[in-house]
Amino acid sequence: MYRISDFTSELKKKHFSFIRNHFLVLSFVFFMVIVGAFGIWIKPVFIDNNFSWPSFFDSFNSLNLLGYSLPIVVLLSFDKAVYLIRNSVLDKTITLWFLLLYMAAVIVIFFLFALGFRIDDIDKFSWVSFIAWILVLYLWILCNVDNPNYQKPTQENAASGGSDVSRKVLEG
């Protein structure tokens, strides 16, 4: 029998795993936030003749943030679908909970984007769409924190396991 505490402990583990993985944090900040949002902040910073903070913030409007977020959500959904299909050893109940919450999060995100388009001017900064963008980034973190490509590789003779654990190798 599963309890909500099982899910919350898994969520807590993912948060702490992200914070402890400095490579993932740096990769996330540099590639996802700075380089990924390059198309959003390039015009007010480099192309416009005179930089101004209001034009910088207005570049984070609903359309630009949606244009950034939609490919991330689509690729993330595809990646996780393939992972679930190929990995049959996953705990089915926890996976089902995460899948349902993932779908709910995607619906909330796009509802927030739609609300941002309705209540804010299309050329101006939108807090609602900005919150949706933050949720997309947060969803990316939760879905990729356990990705082995972002983990420090384990040596074959590491104490946690491995196949090459002879005394000669461990002492050398």
C-alpha positions in Angstrom: 0.0 0.0 0.0 1.3 3.4 -1.0 0.9 6.6 1.0 1.2 10.3 0.1 4.4 10.3 2.2 6.0 7.9 -0.3 5.4 10.4 -3.1 6.5 13.4 -1.0 9.7 11.6 0.1 10.5 10.9 -3.6 9.8 14.6 -4.4 12.1 15.7 -1.5 14.8 13.3 -2.8 14.6 14.9 -6.2 15.0 18.4 -4.8 18.0 17.5 -2.7 19.5 15.5 -5.5 19.3 18.6 -7.7 20.9 20.9 -5.1 23.7 18.4 -4.5 24.5 17.9 -8.2 26.5 21.1 -8.9 27.1 20.0 -12.5 23.4 19.8 -13.1 22.8 23.2 -11.4 25.4 24.9 -13.4 24.3 23.2 -16.6 20.7 24.2 -15.9 21.5 27.8 -15.2 23.9 28.3 -18.1 22.2 26.2 -20.8 18.5 26.3 -19.9 18.2 29.8 -18.5 20.9 31.9 -20.0 21.6 30.3 -23.4 18.1 28.8 -23.8 16.5 32.2 -23.3 19.0 33.9 -25.7 16.3 34.5 -28.2 14.3 36.4 -25.6 16.9 38.7 -24.2 19.2 39.2 -27.2 17.1 42.1 -28.7 16.9 44.4 -25.7 20.5 43.8 -24.7 22.5 43.7 -28.0 20.3 44.8 -30.9 18.6 47.9 -29.5 20.7 51.0 -29.6 20.0 52.0 -26.1 19.5 49.3 -23.4 16.7 49.9 -20.9 15.4 47.7 -18.2 11.7 48.1 -19.2 12.4 46.9 -22.7 14.4 44.0 -21.2 11.5 42.9 -19.0 9.0 43.4 -21.8 10.9 41.0 -23.9 9.7 38.3 -21.5 6.2 38.6 -22.8 3.7 35.7 -23.2 4.5 35.0 -26.8 8.3 34.8 -26.3 8.0 32.7 -23.1 5.5 30.3 -24.8 7.9 30.0 -27.8 10.6 29.0 -25.4 8.5 26.7 -23.2 6.6 24.7 -25.8 9.6 22.9 -27.3 10.9 22.1 -23.8 7.5 20.5 -22.8 7.1 18.6 -26.1 10.7 17.2 -26.0 10.4 16.4 -22.3 7.1 14.6 -22.8 8.6 12.6 -25.7 11.8 11.7 -23.7 9.9 10.6 -20.7 7.4 8.5 -22.7 10.2 6.7 -24.4 11.9 6.2 -21.0 8.7 4.7 -19.5 8.2 2.4 -22.4 11.8 1.1 -22.4 12.2 0.8 -18.6 9.9 -2.0 -17.2 11.5 -2.2 -13.8 10.0 1.1 -12.6 7.7 1.1 -9.6 4.3 1.3 -11.4 2.4 3.1 -8.7 5.0 5.9 -8.1 5.4 6.2 -11.9 1.6 6.5 -12.3 1.5 9.3 -9.7 4.3 11.2 -11.4 2.6 10.7 -14.8 -0.7 12.1 -13.5 0.9 15.0 -11.8 3.0 15.7 -14.9 -0.1 15.9 -17.0 -1.8 18.1 -14.5 1.3 20.4 -14.4 1.3 20.7 -18.2 -2.4 21.6 -18.2 -1.8 24.2 -15.5 1.2 25.6 -17.4 -0.7 26.1 -20.6 -3.7 27.4 -18.8 -1.4 30.1 -17.2 0.0 30.9 -20.7 -3.6 31.3 -22.1 -4.4 33.5 -19.1 -1.3 35.6 -19.7 -2.4 36.2 -23.3 -5.9 37.2 -22.2 -5.1 39.6 -19.4 -1.8 41.2 -20.5 -0.7 43.1 -23.6 1.1 40.8 -26.0 4.1 43.2 -26.1 4.5 43.6 -22.4 5.9 41.6 -19.5 3.3 39.1 -18.1 3.6 37.8 -14.6 1.2 35.0 -15.3 3.2 33.8 -18.3 6.5 34.3 -16.3 5.1 32.0 -13.6 4.2 29.4 -16.2 7.8 29.7 -17.6 9.2 29.1 -14.1 7.0 26.0 -13.8 8.3 24.7 -17.1 11.8 25.1 -15.9 10.9 23.4 -12.6 9.2 20.6 -14.4 12.4 20.1 -16.5 14.4 19.9 -13.3 12.1 17.3 -11.7 12.1 15.2 -14.9 15.9 15.3 -15.4 17.4 15.2 -12.0 17.8 11.5 -12.1 19.1 11.5 -15.7 22.4 9.5 -15.8 23.8 11.9 -18.3 23.9 14.6 -15.7 25.4 12.4 -13.0 29.1 12.0 -12.0 30.2 8.6 -13.5 30.8 5.9 -11.0 34.1 4.1 -11.2 34.2 0.4 -11.8 35.9 -0.2 -8.4 33.8 2.2 -6.4 32.7 1.1 -2.9 29.1 1.3 -4.0 29.5 -1.6 -6.4 31.1 -2.4 -9.7 32.7 -5.5 -11.2 36.4 -4.8 -10.8 36.8 -4.9 -7.0 39.9 -7.0 -6.5 42.3 -6.0 -3.7 45.1 -5.2 -6.1 42.8 -2.7 -8.0 41.5 -1.1 -4.8 44.9 -0.5 -3.3 46.5 0.7 -6.6 
